[in-house]
Amino acid sequence: MLHLPQELGLQRALLAAGGLVHWANIYYVTVHFSLTTVFLVWVWVRHRHAWPRVRAVLIATTAVGLAGHTFFPL
């Protein structure tokens, strides 16, 4: 619909390598969530003055991402 470049061939190749997908999922879960938590704790402890702005940005970007996936599922 948007005439964007297709990545179907790349997706098929990567999905065929099941081990790669498994390790990418593990990396995403362990690094993404734990690093976000560590960052938020660091801001809360060391840079309390920035906490309201960081919290607002995190909430706003999460809301935009949720809306994007709701109205244009990938």
Secondary structure, 3 states (H helix, E strand, C coil): CCCCCCCHHHHHHHHHCHHHHHHHHHHHHHHHHHHHHHHHHHHHHHCHHHHHHHHHHHHHHHHHHHHHHHHCCC
